[in-house]
Amino acid sequence: MQNFNLNEKISSSVSLVDAYVPGEQPQGGGWVKLNTNEFPYPPTPRVREAILEEIGSDASRLRLYPEPLSKKLRAEIGRHFGVGADCAMAANGSDDALNIAMRCFCDAKKPLASLDPSYSLYPVLAKIQGAKLIQIPFKNGFEIDFDAIFKCSANTFFFTNPNAPTGKGFPVETVEKIADGFGGMVLVDEAYAPFADYSAATLVKKYPNLIVTGTMSKGWGLAGMRLGWAIANPEVIEILDRVRDSYNLDRLAQAAGIAALSDEEYHAKYVQEIKNTRRITEHFLDSIGWKYIKSSSNFILLTPNKNGAECPEIAAEFAAFLRSKKILARYFASDPSVNMSIRLTIGTPEQMQTVMDAITQWTNI
């Protein structure tokens, strides 16, 4: 083929995109992996049983397409959150739900808005869609600027609650205030809500402009299965379904999701364990005088302190030290709003003790 230039063939929106960079997945054993906010415990044993049952003795079911609407999973999502099955859409992780909502409600003439900082996937999705992203800074130490939200020209507002990467949570009344005062669609990204004491899911019955998304990666131990959802009133779900891939969840994922959601006791037990470990970690940070943002999530954003000094260079040094001890944390070097801090997933009590020992060692070097 003569005079073929691949760069000239790329869509104008994709040509501007820098791909989202996920947290490192290390090779080999021995790592304390606290960089991607995964559940530190296995999923309920019901998941394994359900997957094996779905596979069957000869795996012949796998030759058939899965149920396209994930009807049984939608019913289980609806039951768990106290809404009807017609208010739920099952998704291939909550990122899938975010992408679908973006495609439905944002374009070159319909901007997206979000708080800054927020989930770093939002700018990527907006660029792919060719939509302008309006980033609204927090004020006065991560407080919400409601006036700026209400006055912005966006068609859709993505609200990460609890916030990532800070972990700060906001009560349901905050969601209601935004849904009441913002003139467009409001999507509440509740990826980390299992570790808070609230969810806005039932508000979809009251607000026709509200979508609540969630994932089974953080609170159910199924990051490897890619399971999530969107909850909204049935009219909004119908719009989302227009864009959703016909078979967005495979047979095994659907079976795993139904099984995981059915075991409420297991879920509650280990979410509480993570909350307890988070509290112990915060007490340790208090004891050594390190700053952190009070978390409603399964991670803590902390500011390393070396001889009374706090700066991006010290944060980078601390992240490198942890890595030398085979402890992976997340450092957002390019984000000036949080580049003095390190994000640590709350792991098992044993993993967090390893982290606390490493912090003690580093501060004494």
C-alpha positions in Angstrom: 0.0 0.0 0.0 1.5 3.3 -1.1 1.6 6.5 1.0 -0.2 4.9 4.0 0.1 6.9 7.2 -1.6 5.2 10.2 -1.6 8.4 12.2 -3.8 10.1 9.6 -6.4 7.3 9.9 -6.9 7.5 13.7 -10.1 9.3 14.8 -9.5 12.9 15.9 -10.6 12.2 19.4 -8.5 9.0 19.9 -5.4 10.8 18.5 -5.5 13.1 21.6 -5.7 10.3 24.1 -3.0 9.1 26.5 -4.2 5.7 27.7 -5.2 5.2 31.3 -2.3 3.7 33.3 -3.5 1.0 35.8 -1.5 0.1 38.9 1.4 -2.3 38.5 0.7 -6.0 38.6 4.0 -7.5 39.8 5.4 -10.7 38.5 6.5 -13.4 41.0 5.7 -13.9 44.6 6.6 -12.3 47.9 5.0 -8.9 47.2 2.7 -7.0 49.6 0.5 -5.6 46.9 -1.2 -2.4 48.2 -1.4 -0.3 45.0 -4.7 -1.1 43.3 -7.2 -1.3 46.2 -8.1 -5.0 45.7 -10.0 -7.0 48.3 -7.3 -8.7 50.4 -9.4 -11.8 51.1 -10.8 -14.5 48.8 -14.4 -14.2 47.6 -17.0 -16.3 49.4 -16.7 -20.0 48.7 -20.1 -19.8 47.0 -18.3 -18.2 44.1 -16.1 -21.2 43.4 -19.1 -23.5 43.8 -21.2 -21.4 41.3 -18.4 -21.3 38.7 -17.8 -25.1 38.9 -21.6 -25.7 38.6 -21.8 -23.4 35.6 -18.9 -25.1 33.9 -20.5 -28.5 34.4 -18.8 -31.9 33.9 -17.9 -31.3 30.3 -17.9 -27.5 30.0 -20.5 -27.8 27.2 -22.4 -24.7 28.4 -19.4 -22.6 27.5 -20.2 -23.1 23.8 -23.4 -21.1 24.3 -23.7 -17.3 24.5 -24.5 -16.0 28.0 -27.9 -14.6 28.9 -27.6 -11.1 27.2 -29.3 -9.0 29.9 -27.8 -10.9 32.9 -31.4 -11.0 34.2 -30.7 -13.1 37.3 -27.7 -10.9 38.2 -29.7 -7.7 37.7 -32.3 -9.2 40.1 -29.7 -9.9 42.7 -28.2 -6.4 42.3 -31.7 -4.9 42.8 -32.3 -7.0 45.9 -29.0 -6.1 47.5 -29.6 -2.4 47.0 -33.3 -2.3 47.7 -34.4 -1.4 44.2 -36.1 -3.3 41.5 -34.4 -5.5 38.9 -35.6 -3.0 36.3 -33.4 -0.3 38.0 -30.2 -2.3 37.5 -27.8 -2.9 34.7 -25.0 -5.5 35.1 -21.6 -4.3 33.7 -18.1 -5.6 32.9 -16.7 -3.8 35.9 -17.8 -0.3 36.9 -15.5 1.1 34.3 -17.8 -0.4 31.7 -20.8 1.3 33.3 -18.9 4.6 33.3 -18.0 4.2 29.7 -21.6 3.4 28.7 -22.9 6.4 30.6 -20.3 8.7 29.0 -21.4 7.5 25.5 -25.0 8.1 26.3 -24.8 11.5 27.9 -21.6 13.2 26.7 -20.3 14.4 23.3 -18.7 17.5 21.7 -21.7 19.6 22.6 -22.5 18.0 26.0 -19.5 18.4 28.4 -18.7 16.3 31.4 -17.7 17.7 34.8 -16.0 16.1 37.8 -14.2 17.2 40.9 -10.5 17.5 40.9 -8.9 15.2 41.9 -11.1 12.3 41.0 -10.8 9.0 39.3 -8.1 9.4 36.6 -10.1 7.4 34.0 -12.6 10.2 33.6 -10.4 12.4 31.4 -9.5 9.4 29.2 -13.2 8.5 28.6 -14.0 12.2 27.9 -11.3 12.5 25.3 -12.3 9.3 23.6 -15.9 10.5 23.4 -14.7 13.9 22.1 -16.3 15.6 25.2 -14.9 18.6 27.1 -14.1 17.8 30.7 -14.7 20.6 33.2 -12.6 19.9 36.4 -13.9 21.6 39.5 -11.3 21.9 42.2 -12.1 21.2 45.8 -11.9 24.1 48.2 -10.7 24.5 51.8 -9.1 21.1 52.2 -11.3 18.9 50.0 -14.7 20.5 50.6 -17.1 20.6 47.7 -17.7 23.9 45.8 -21.5 23.4 45.1 -21.8 26.8 43.4 -19.2 25.9 40.9 -20.9 22.6 40.1 -24.3 24.2 39.7 -23.0 27.1 37.5 -20.9 24.9 35.2 -22.0 24.3 31.6 -21.7 20.5 31.8 -24.4 18.1 30.7 -23.3 15.3 33.1 -21.5 15.4 36.5 -19.4 12.4 37.7 -19.1 12.4 41.5 -16.7 9.8 43.0 -18.0 9.0 46.5 -16.0 8.1 48.4 -13.5 10.1 46.5 -10.5 8.6 44.8 -7.6 9.2 45.4 -8.3 10.8 48.7 -10.7 8.3 50.3 -12.9 11.1 51.7 -16.6 10.2 51.9 -19.6 12.5 51.6 -23.1 11.7 53.1 -26.1 10.9 51.1 -27.4 14.4 51.7 -24.6 15.7 49.6 -25.7 13.5 46.7 -29.3 14.8 47.1 -28.0 18.4 47.1 -26.1 17.9 43.8 -29.0 16.0 42.2 -31.4 18.8 43.2 -29.2 21.7 42.1 -27.4 20.4 39.0 -29.4 20.7 35.8 -28.0 17.6 34.1 -27.3 13.9 34.7 -25.5 13.0 37.9 -23.5 9.8 38.1 -22.3 8.8 41.6 -19.3 6.5 41.3 -19.6 4.3 44.4 -16.7 1.9 43.7 -15.6 2.3 47.4 -19.0 2.7 49.0 -18.9 -0.8 50.7 -16.4 0.7 53.1 -18.5 3.7 53.9 -21.8 3.7 55.8 -24.0 4.8 53.0 -25.1 4.4 49.4 -27.2 6.7 47.2 -28.7 3.7 45.3 -32.2 4.1 46.6 -32.3 7.7 45.6 -32.7 6.7 42.0 -36.4 6.3 42.8 -36.6 10.0 43.6 -34.2 11.5 41.1 -34.7 10.8 37.4 -31.3 12.4 36.6 -29.3 10.0 39.0 -27.1 7.0 38.1 -25.2 5.1 40.8 -22.4 2.8 39.7 -20.5 0.2 41.6 -18.1 -2.7 41.4 -17.4 -6.1 42.9 -13.6 -5.5 42.7 -13.3 -3.7 45.9 -15.7 -5.1 48.4 -16.4 -8.7 47.1 -13.0 -9.9 46.0 -13.8 -10.3 42.3 -11.5 -7.9 40.6 -10.4 -10.7 38.3 -13.9 -11.4 37.1 -14.8 -7.8 36.0 -18.2 -7.3 37.5 -20.0 -4.0 38.1 -23.4 -2.3 37.8 -25.3 0.9 37.1 -28.5 1.6 39.1 -31.0 4.2 37.8 -34.6 4.6 37.1 -35.9 2.2 34.4 -36.0 4.9 31.7 -32.3 5.6 32.2 -31.5 1.9 32.3 -33.2 1.5 28.9 -31.0 4.3 27.5 -27.8 2.7 28.9 -28.9 -0.7 27.4 -28.9 0.8 24.0 -25.2 1.3 24.2 -24.2 -1.8 26.3 -22.6 -4.7 24.4 -25.1 -7.4 23.9 -23.0 -10.0 25.8 -21.0 -7.8 28.1 -20.8 -10.4 30.9 -19.8 -14.0 30.3 -21.5 -17.0 31.9 -19.0 -17.5 34.6 -18.9 -13.8 35.6 -22.7 -13.8 35.9 -22.7 -16.9 38.1 -19.9 -15.5 40.3 -21.7 -12.2 40.8 -25.0 -13.8 41.8 -23.2 -16.1 44.3 -21.1 -13.3 45.8 -24.1 -10.9 46.3 -26.1 -13.8 47.9 -23.6 -14.2 50.7 -24.4 -11.0 52.7 -22.9 -12.4 55.9 -19.5 -13.2 54.3 -19.4 -9.8 52.6 -20.2 -7.9 55.8 -17.7 -9.8 57.9 -14.7 -9.0 55.7 -15.7 -5.4 55.0 -15.8 -4.9 58.7 -12.4 -6.6 59.0 -11.0 -4.1 56.5 -12.6 -1.2 58.5 -11.0 -2.4 61.7 -7.6 -2.7 60.0 -8.0 0.8 58.6 -8.7 2.1 62.1 -5.6 0.5 63.5 -3.5 1.9 60.6 -4.9 5.4 61.2 -4.1 5.1 65.0 -0.5 4.2 64.0 -0.2 7.2 61.7 -1.5 9.4 64.5 1.1 8.1 66.9 4.0 9.1 64.6 2.5 12.4 63.6 1.9 11.6 59.9 -0.9 13.4 58.1 -3.6 11.5 56.3 -7.1 12.1 55.0 -9.7 10.4 57.1 -10.8 7.5 54.9 -14.2 6.1 54.1 -12.7 3.7 51.7 -10.4 0.6 51.6 -7.3 2.8 51.3 -5.5 5.7 53.0 -3.9 8.7 51.4 -1.0 9.6 53.7 1.7 12.2 53.6 5.2 10.8 54.4 7.2 12.9 56.9 11.0 12.8 57.1 12.5 14.9 59.9 9.5 17.2 59.8 9.6 17.8 56.1 6.9 17.0 53.5 7.3 17.4 49.8 7.0 15.4 46.5 10.6 14.3 46.7 10.1 12.8 50.1 6.9 11.0 48.9 8.8 9.6 45.9 11.6 8.5 48.2 9.2 6.7 50.5 7.4 4.9 47.6 10.8 3.7 46.3 11.8 2.5 49.8 8.5 0.5 50.1 9.2 -1.0 46.7 12.7 -2.0 47.9 10.9 -3.9 50.7 8.6 -5.5 48.1 5.6 -3.4 49.2 3.7 -1.8 46.3 1.9 1.5 47.0 0.5 4.1 44.5 2.3 7.4 44.0 0.7 10.0 41.8 3.8 11.9 40.8 2.1 13.9 38.0 -0.9 15.1 40.0 0.1 18.3 41.9 -3.0 18.0 44.2 -1.7 14.8 45.8 2.0 14.4 44.8 3.1 14.8 48.4 1.2 11.7 49.3 1.1 8.0 48.9 -2.0 5.9 48.6 -2.0 2.6 50.5 -4.6 -0.1 50.1 -5.8 -1.5 53.4 -4.6 -5.1 53.3 -4.8 -7.9 55.9 -3.7 -7.1 59.5 -0.4 -8.9 58.7 0.2 -6.9 55.6 -0.4 -3.6 57.3 1.9 -4.6 60.2 4.6 -5.1 57.5 3.9 -1.6 56.3 4.0 -0.1 59.7 7.3 -1.8 60.4 8.7 -0.4 57.1 7.5 3.1 58.0 9.2 2.9 61.4 12.4 1.7 59.7 12.3 4.4 57.1 11.8 7.2 59.6 14.8 6.0 61.5 17.2 6.0 58.6 
